[in-house]
Amino acid sequence: MDEESVNILVLEAISEAFKKLCERLDEILNARKQAETSLTIERITQVLPTDLSKLVTVFDEGENFKVIMKAYLGPDAFTRLNRTLKDQFNAKYVSAGKDSHFVIAKRNAGLYYCSVCQKVFGED
């Protein structure tokens, strides 16, 4: 088998594996979205590590949840909070000095955008 044929086979295998990965990701995120239709303040605080949940207050703002830090967290705690809220709820950070906070939109808390395949996962 020549090198070009091998390259084609490898690319086809990679493409098929990536397709299966995207399908599985879509299944996982759809399941997460269904679970998050009942997203509550309690659910958000339960996902946070105990030490971080004590450092924030979560408010229901109608279409969004707002997560406010009670005090300066420091870089390590802030990084952990940021990562957790973004990974679990697709939260957005709003930098506003002492009024900085995270916003979790109820309608897209279970969505994930894959920049490789340019698809939004977790949609209906």
FIZA-963447 format. One line per field, with one value per residue (C-alpha): residue number from 1; residue in one letter; chain; x negated, y negated, z. Coordinates in steps of 0.05 Angstrom, whole numbers, m for minus. Layout:
N
seq: [NUM,...]
type: [A,...]
mol: [A,...]
u: [X,...]
v: [Y,...]
w: [Z,...]
This chain:
124
seq: [1,2,3,4,5,6,7,8,9,10,11,12,13,14,15,16,17,18,19,20,21,22,23,24,25,26,27,28,29,30,31,32,33,34,35,36,37,38,39,40,41,42,43,44,45,46,47,48,49,50,51,52,53,54,55,56,57,58,59,60,61,62,63,64,65,66,67,68,69,70,71,72,73,74,75,76,77,78,79,80,81,82,83,84,85,86,87,88,89,90,91,92,93,94,95,96,97,98,99,100,101,102,103,104,105,106,107,108,109,110,111,112,113,114,115,116,117,118,119,120,121,122,123,124]
type: [M,D,E,E,S,V,N,I,L,V,L,E,A,I,S,E,A,F,K,K,L,C,E,R,L,D,E,I,L,N,A,R,K,Q,A,E,T,S,L,T,I,E,R,I,T,Q,V,L,P,T,D,L,S,K,L,V,T,V,F,D,E,G,E,N,F,K,V,I,M,K,A,Y,L,G,P,D,A,F,T,R,L,N,R,T,L,K,D,Q,F,N,A,K,Y,V,S,A,G,K,D,S,H,F,V,I,A,K,R,N,A,G,L,Y,Y,C,S,V,C,Q,K,V,F,G,E,D]
mol: [A,A,A,A,A,A,A,A,A,A,A,A,A,A,A,A,A,A,A,A,A,A,A,A,A,A,A,A,A,A,A,A,A,A,A,A,A,A,A,A,A,A,A,A,A,A,A,A,A,A,A,A,A,A,A,A,A,A,A,A,A,A,A,A,A,A,A,A,A,A,A,A,A,A,A,A,A,A,A,A,A,A,A,A,A,A,A,A,A,A,A,A,A,A,A,A,A,A,A,A,A,A,A,A,A,A,A,A,A,A,A,A,A,A,A,A,A,A,A,A,A,A,A,A]
u: [0,m29,m35,23,70,47,59,129,145,117,158,221,209,197,259,302,274,287,358,371,341,386,447,430,417,485,518,483,500,572,578,546,593,654,627,615,686,696,634,640,597,588,564,513,486,484,439,389,335,356,301,323,398,386,353,409,483,529,590,647,654,711,679,611,576,526,466,434,369,376,304,240,225,152,127,130,201,225,195,229,296,290,273,328,383,362,354,418,465,433,429,404,360,379,320,347,298,330,395,363,404,420,484,515,568,622,636,565,535,529,498,427,397,344,297,269,333,369,430,469,483,540,592,659]
v: [0,m68,m127,m165,m106,m99,m174,m168,m109,m145,m208,m167,m132,m198,m228,m170,m172,m247,m237,m185,m231,m289,m244,m221,m292,m312,m255,m275,m348,m334,m292,m349,m399,m357,m354,m429,m447,m446,m488,m520,m560,m497,m458,m511,m514,m438,m433,m480,m453,m467,m518,m558,m553,m589,m647,m663,m681,m659,m700,m681,m740,m714,m690,m685,m666,m716,m690,m744,m735,m755,m779,m778,m705,m709,m679,m605,m605,m651,m605,m544,m581,m607,m538,m503,m553,m556,m481,m462,m519,m557,m618,m685,m729,m803,m846,m907,m922,m908,m890,m835,m772,m710,m703,m635,m640,m589,m579,m559,m530,m462,m484,m474,m501,m458,m503,m443,m419,m486,m455,m474,m413,m406,m440,m409]
w: [0,m19,28,m2,9,81,92,64,109,170,154,145,212,247,215,237,308,312,287,341,393,371,373,443,466,438,478,542,535,517,580,619,588,608,679,679,660,735,747,815,863,904,844,827,898,903,842,873,920,992,1003,942,955,1021,984,936,936,879,860,813,765,722,658,691,755,782,822,866,904,977,980,940,924,903,838,856,884,828,775,806,810,739,712,750,731,658,650,687,668,610,657,632,676,680,701,737,794,861,825,783,779,738,697,683,629,643,569,550,613,579,513,488,423,390,350,312,281,290,321,383,426,474,429,414]
